[in-house]
Each structure stands twice: as C-alpha cells, then as structure tokens.
Amino acid sequence: MADQGSARDLMSRLRRLRIAGLALLVLGGCATGRVPEAIRDSALPSPAVTEVQQRPETFIGQRVRWGGNILNVHNAPDSTRIEILARTLNRSGEPDAARGQGRFIVELPGFKDPAEYPKQRRLTVVGPLVRIETRDVGEYPYPYPVVAGDVWYLWPDPPTVATPSPYDYPWYRPWYGPWYGPWSGPWYGPWY
C-alpha cells in the first residue's frame, strides 16, 4: 500500500514539474525583449494610409506606426528609401497577412543593404509623416505618404515547415528494407 501511495505521489510531482517546465518554455517563447517598445506601443494613433492620402494636410508632422511588406529598396548617398505595401498591425506591431492597405515610403538614415531588406520581408516603422510624394505605379500617379523612420523593426521570416512524404515513413511499406528491392514484397526473400 505504501509503495502505491509513494508511486502516485512521485507521478503527481513529475506531472507538476512537466507542466511548470512547459509553462516556462511557452512564456519564454512569448518574450518580446528584442522588439523596440515604440513598435509594440499600440496606443500610438496611426491613421490608415488611404486616409492620409485623401487629407495629407491633417496628418503631416504626426507620428505614425505603420508596417507591411517591403516592395523596393533604394539607397541614396545619406539615407535609404524603402517602399512598403501597408498591412494591418497586430497588438505587438507585427504586420498581418491581411489585404494590402496602400503604399508608403519610409526613409531610414544611412545605408541599408537590400540583401538584408529583401522584397516581401515584413517591416514595422515609427516616425513622423513628413510629406506626400507622387510617383508612378505603372502609369498611375500614386501619392506616397513618406515617413521619416526613427524606430524600425525588421521581422524575422517565419520558419518553413517541411511536409514529410508518406513514403518516408517506415510503416508505409514495412516489407521494404535495405535488403529488398523496390519490386519485392513480404512473400519474396532477400535471395530473390
């Protein structure tokens, strides 16, 4: 009887330890220590890109928090201009995969290597709106709001998950092995 009680007690302790370890892993994975505070600050009022395009005089000089996917990178002698397709931001400032909400340009100080800021990579920026600049998208004259980025964060690419082939599993064709050929089966021996 005493052995069963101590075994149950040991199992209970191990279960609690496992749950505590799992909780630490989950909470550690949610830590956003690397993302700047200004990027995570959802209280910063940020009008929609289309709203700024319609009434630019209302918003020039206002700080915004915008983000999206990189479309193009152009380096000037003293700054880098990045064209971005705006996306909605979640609470931590990360661009969602929602439909595009217009385009804007962010000006960052210094040289930014286009290889480190590739197309379709997600970028969030905080800074003041400085002007509206009209550029052609195809043959259409498009009004780009320009943000002078003083805080930005380049989001890491999500990890790619390879889908295993069903042929990789040993139980798919259990009679195949290192000694059988592809046309063999369980009714043939290794001598066939």
Secondary structure, 3 states (H helix, E strand, C coil): CHHHHHHHHHHHHHHHHHHHHHHHHHHHHCCCCCCCHHHHCCCCCCCCHHHHHHCHHHHCCCEEEEEEEEEEEEECCCEEEEEEEEECECCCCCECCCCCCCEEEEEEECCCCCCCCCCCCEEEEEEEEEEEEEEEECCEEEEEEEEECCEEEECCCCCCCCCCCHHHCCCCCCCCCCCCCCCCCCCCCCCC
